Amino acid sequence: MYSIPLQPRQQYHITEVYCDSQLHIDPHTFNDYKRMMADYSLRHYVALTDSNYHLQDYHSFKKLFSLAGSDFTRLIYRINPTRAEINHYPEWLKVYLSQQSGKQINSLRIYDLTLQYGADGRPVLVYKKQLAAYEHGK
């Protein structure tokens, strides 16, 4: 299927989402489309916050869309949210996960985990960074 063998990476990143101190999105069992919506938007949020709130390919998209005409030029602003919109993402995710699970969620914590495989072939946690937190009413 691949033209060249894929080499293993030294480290891997996964995202964990805790709702009310319980693991809500387990990255190892992420096969439901509702969870995928949260995962893809979460990856976009992480990429934007890691790049100081700038879409990495913004200028490429803008140039491509400008070639297609004015209607497409307006689309670039929809995929490049403002800092204020980005900062509201944890609250949006809490509401989305509450709706999908049918349970009231009061707190949300999002973590980025850096893992590598040990000599025994098991994943070993190298670093855990909190990406976002949301507390109901705060």
Helices and strands as residue ranges (DSSP letters): E 12-19, E 22-25, G 27-29, H 33-50, H 58-68, H 70-73, H 75-79, H 83-87, H 89-101, E 107-117, E 123-135
